[in-house]
Structure formats: C-alpha cells, structure tokens
Amino acid sequence: MTMAVQRTRPDLTELASYWTVLWTSANADGSGIDVDDENNMMAYLDGGGNLMLASMGYLSSRVDISAFITDYLHIDSWANDNGGFVMTGVGGDAISDGMSLMLLGGPFPPTNSDGITVSSPAEVMFTAPPGNKGLSVAEGGHKIVFMSFPFEDVKTTEADPDNQRTLVARILSWFELTSGVEDAEIHRLALGQNSPNPFNPVTKVAFTVPEGAGRVTLTVHNVSGQVVRTLVDEELPAGPALAVWDGADDSGRNLASGIYFARLAANEESAFRKMTLLK
C-alpha cells in the first residue's frame, strides 16, 4: 500500500503515482490550495485516486465557489470560521462512528473551522454545535474525505477511537473497502478531463485501467477522426495512470490550434474527452 506524504505542492504527475493522497493545510488560507491544485486534484480523482483533504482555511478564504467545491466535494454553502471544539462522528458512518475528537490544546485555533452544507452524494461525517464539519463522497470511481477543521489538532494520545491514528486508519480502510457494484465501479475504464484545458503546449491526461485490461491504447484524434498521436499502446497494471501530450503529432510536428479528442480503449471499451489546443 502506497500513499503520498509530501510537504510541497504536488503536481498531477506526482499525485497520479499514488492510490491515496492525504492533504492537510494546517492553518494556511486558500493560497495553500489554488486553482492549479484544484485542477490537479480533479484530474487525479477522475483517474480513480482517493483524497483526504483537511483544511480549516480553504473555504473561508475563498472569494468564488469552484467546480471542485460543488462537483467533487458537493458543498452547497459554508459558514466562515464558526468554530467548534469537539468533532462528533455520525452514528453508522464507516469512518466516524463513535468518535469524539477534542481539538482544544492543539497547535491551531479550532475557532477558524468552517461549517458546511452538503448535498448528495456527499454524506456528513463529523458535526459540531455550530454546523457540519466533515464529509465523505464515493462516486465516479474515486473517494473523498474532507474535513473543515484542523487535522493537526486531533490528539495522538487519546484512547481509541478518539485519536489521529484511528482516524487515519479508518479513512484508509474506507478507501480500500470495495465490494460488488462498488468494486466494479472503481476498476472500470475511466478517462479524466485533460488538465490544463485549454492548453499550450503541454497537457496531462489522467485515466484508470481496469483489472485484466490487456493492451491499453490512448490516442489523440483531430476533428476528422484521424489519429494524430499515440500516447499509450501497451499492457498496463490496473489502477490510475497518467499520460502527457506536448501538442505534437507522431512525427514531432507541432499541431495547429483547435479541438482534439483523446480516446482511451481497452477490452472493447472506449472513452473520449474533448481537448482544446490554444496557441
């Protein structure tokens, strides 16, 4: 089992090399998670990755809502810095059931925690008297845990289950837990939207390879349907993968601005994404 532990901002290539990423921002404001970070996280999730994101400043420092907030976290609204000293788990939740996380005495003031309102398929995971403080999402072949309180304040010395080690262990267990339809969903063929898009001249394409896929091809087509570049044509292990396109054809010639299509194919299945090269 491999997960990302890094102190600098990871790019999509780094994110895509891990099946799970744990990302915390301590007491940093929204500058610690910018638009490029959001785009990278969305592409990583589209490729079948799993993400734990903990940040008490991410929402409250935002000026505008974003696609990552509405379409991936499924947060409808939030209340800035409405506090909460004890995070209470939701009964029956696979991660937080029976938990009571005391944040007082930690390195950061929990008064800056934001209250969140979520919509389906997100499910509330932690609450505090001022509002909801955590959520989980399982959709589209990926899973997300988001906490709007400082993860760093969760004690390491409290008895089980009210400590940081148990919290992380339960999150990782939930990320790994697959069965039935859910298992088929996670291991299906999936092609993420390229990032950035539009791009000039380099873009990254995240995708997921299903179990037993055999030979996988990822090709770039022009609007006439002709293959202009083959990015992948080989057998790959199951899981998330990443390809990079530099805007050139198979002969190395730079292509003109316009609309192109990425096509991922394996096991007689295929998926397409529209890409815009803009010079």
Secondary structure as GFF3:
##gff-version 3
##sequence-region A 1 279
A	DSSP	beta_strand	3	4	.	.	.	ID=ss1
A	DSSP	alpha_helix	12	16	.	.	.	ID=ss2
A	DSSP	beta_strand	20	24	.	.	.	ID=ss3
A	DSSP	three_ten_helix	30	32	.	.	.	ID=ss4
A	DSSP	alpha_helix	35	46	.	.	.	ID=ss5
A	DSSP	beta_strand	50	54	.	.	.	ID=ss6
A	DSSP	alpha_helix	67	67	.	.	.	ID=ss7
A	DSSP	pi_helix	68	72	.	.	.	ID=ss8
A	DSSP	beta_strand	75	79	.	.	.	ID=ss9
A	DSSP	beta_strand	86	89	.	.	.	ID=ss10
A	DSSP	beta_strand	100	102	.	.	.	ID=ss11
A	DSSP	three_ten_helix	110	112	.	.	.	ID=ss12
A	DSSP	beta_strand	115	118	.	.	.	ID=ss13
A	DSSP	beta_strand	123	128	.	.	.	ID=ss14
A	DSSP	beta_strand	131	139	.	.	.	ID=ss15
A	DSSP	beta_strand	142	147	.	.	.	ID=ss16
A	DSSP	three_ten_helix	151	153	.	.	.	ID=ss17
A	DSSP	alpha_helix	164	176	.	.	.	ID=ss18
A	DSSP	alpha_helix	180	186	.	.	.	ID=ss19
A	DSSP	beta_strand	190	191	.	.	.	ID=ss20
A	DSSP	beta_strand	203	209	.	.	.	ID=ss21
A	DSSP	beta_strand	215	221	.	.	.	ID=ss22
A	DSSP	beta_strand	227	235	.	.	.	ID=ss23
A	DSSP	beta_strand	239	245	.	.	.	ID=ss24
A	DSSP	beta_strand	258	266	.	.	.	ID=ss25
A	DSSP	beta_strand	269	277	.	.	.	ID=ss26
###
